[in-house]
Amino acid sequence: MYIANPIDRSRYRNVWVIAEQRDGRVKRVTYELLGAARALADARRANVWCVLLGEGVTAAADDCIARQADTVLVVDHPELATFVDETYANVLNRLIDRYTPEIVLCGATAQGRALIPRVAVRAVCGLTADCTGLSIAEDTGLLLQTRPALGGNIFATITSANHCPQMATVRPRVMAEPQPDPTRKGEVLAESLDDGLVSRRMCVLESVVDNADRISLADARFIIAGGRGLRGPEGFGLLRDVARLVDGAVSASRAAVDAGWIDYTYQVGQTGQTVQPKVYLACGISGQIQHLVGMQSSDIIISVNTDRDAPMMKLADYAVVGDLFEVLPAFIRKMKQV
Ligand SMILES: Cc1cc2nc3c(=O)[nH]c(=O)nc-3n(C[C@H](O)[C@H](O)[C@H](O)COP(=O)(O)OP(=O)(O)OC[C@H]3O[C@@H](n4cnc5c(N)ncnc54)[C@H](O)[C@@H]3O)c2cc1C
C-alpha cells in the first residue's frame, strides 16, 4: 500500500470551483458547483473561490459572486479565447501552486473531463470523478466524495487523506443551482497570463457548432426517452413526433444506443448524460439502475411499458401499462386536439 508523507494541511484553504463558460457566458454547471462549494466552505469556515479563464470573461465575475462566490480569480486573455486543455491546465496549476486551495471542484463535462485529470496529476493529488454527493467529515475535516460504484449498484464514499487539494468532478444537474443574489459582494482578482504557460503543441483550428435541430438534453424541460421496447430506429420517429408537440428533447437507454438505433450523445445514465427535466417520459425502458442514476431527479416521471413490474414503472409518478405503439399515437392525437 502506498502511503505518502503526511502533508501540512494547514497550508491549504478555501473551496475552488473551476468555471466553465462559452463566449463569456458562464454555464449552469458552474453555478450548481458554487452552491455545493458554499456548503463545503461554510463547514470548513473558509471561502468560495471561482476560477474564470477565457477572453472577455471579466464581466461574468459578478454572476459568480451573485451565486455564492466570495472571490473570483480571473485570467482574461486572448490566448484563452478557445479551450485548449494543456494551456488551461498550465494556468490552473500555476494558480493552485500560488493560492493553495483545499478543495477543487470541476464539472464532469466534456471540457472538465479533458482538463481536470491533467491538473490533478500535475498537482500530485487524487481526483474523484462523477460525484453525486459532497460533504465534510466532522471529525477529520476531509472532503467526503460520494459516487456510484460497481456498475451503479452501490455508492462509495472516497476521501483523499494524503494529498491536497482534494479534487472532485460533479456532473451537470446533480447539484441544485443557487438562486442569484445580486446584493452579494465579493472580490475580483485579475491575474495576468504568463506567455510560457501557453501550449505551443496544440491549437484549435476550427470550431464547428453542432447544428442538429434539437434541444439539448441538459436544457430540455420535457424529455421523451426510448429503450429496447422501441424495437428499432424507426421507433425514435414516433418519439420525435411527441417531442415536437411538447417542445421537448429525445433521449435513449444504452440498449437502444448499443443497438445502433440512435447516437451515443442521446444516452442517459451512468455512462451517458445526467438530466433533470420537468417531465421524463420513458417509453419501453425497463429502468435498470444504470439508467435511473441519470434521470431519477426529474420532477415528474412517466413510464409506458407492457410490463407493470418493470423498475421504471415502480419509480414512475404515472405508470401507463400498455404497448407504446398504441399509447403514443393516442397521446399525439390528444395533444393535437388540445
Ligand atoms: C457499467 C454499465 C454502465 C451502463 N450505463 C448505462 C447508461 O448510461 N444508460 C443506460 O440506459 N443503461 C446503461 N447500462 C445498461 C443497463 O444495465 C440496461 O441494460 C439498459 O438500461 C437497458 O435498456 P432498456 O431498458 O432500453 O432495455 P431492456 O432492459 O431490455 O427493457 C426494455 C423494456 O421495454 C419494454 N417493452 C418492450 N416492448 C414494449 C412495447 N411495445 N411497449 C412498451 N414497453 C415495451 C419491456 O417490458 C422492457 O421493460 C449500463 C450497464 C453497465 C453494466
The ligand as an ORCA input file, in Angstrom:
! r2SCAN-3c Opt
* xyz 0 1
  C     -21.235     -0.387    -16.439
  C     -22.569     -0.228    -17.079
  C     -22.983      1.050    -17.443
  C     -24.244      1.234    -18.013
  N     -24.635      2.505    -18.361
  C     -25.892      2.686    -18.824
  C     -26.364      4.003    -19.128
  O     -25.643      5.018    -19.026
  N     -27.634      4.131    -19.569
  C     -28.481      3.071    -19.734
  O     -29.635      3.269    -20.155
  N     -28.052      1.821    -19.476
  C     -26.777      1.605    -19.050
  N     -26.355      0.328    -18.820
  C     -27.205     -0.793    -19.263
  C     -28.343     -1.115    -18.300
  O     -27.883     -2.033    -17.333
  C     -29.507     -1.770    -19.067
  O     -29.050     -2.893    -19.775
  C     -30.211     -0.843    -20.060
  O     -30.505      0.392    -19.433
  C     -31.472     -1.486    -20.566
  O     -32.072     -0.692    -21.526
  P     -33.630     -0.799    -21.825
  O     -34.390     -0.514    -20.592
  O     -33.915      0.003    -23.030
  O     -33.798     -2.333    -22.263
  P     -34.499     -3.538    -21.520
  O     -33.972     -3.703    -20.156
  O     -34.435     -4.697    -22.440
  O     -36.010     -3.065    -21.356
  C     -36.908     -2.928    -22.429
  C     -38.279     -2.635    -21.820
  O     -39.203     -2.360    -22.864
  C     -40.445     -2.914    -22.508
  N     -41.203     -3.082    -23.746
  C     -40.984     -3.983    -24.763
  N     -41.853     -3.795    -25.749
  C     -42.638     -2.749    -25.383
  C     -43.738     -2.075    -26.015
  N     -44.152     -2.411    -27.237
  N     -44.331     -1.065    -25.355
  C     -43.909     -0.690    -24.113
  N     -42.899     -1.320    -23.479
  C     -42.264     -2.317    -24.115
  C     -40.096     -4.200    -21.788
  O     -41.153     -4.611    -20.956
  C     -38.865     -3.780    -21.010
  O     -39.212     -3.305    -19.726
  C     -25.096      0.127    -18.248
  C     -24.673     -1.145    -17.865
  C     -23.449     -1.324    -17.293
  C     -23.017     -2.703    -16.885
*
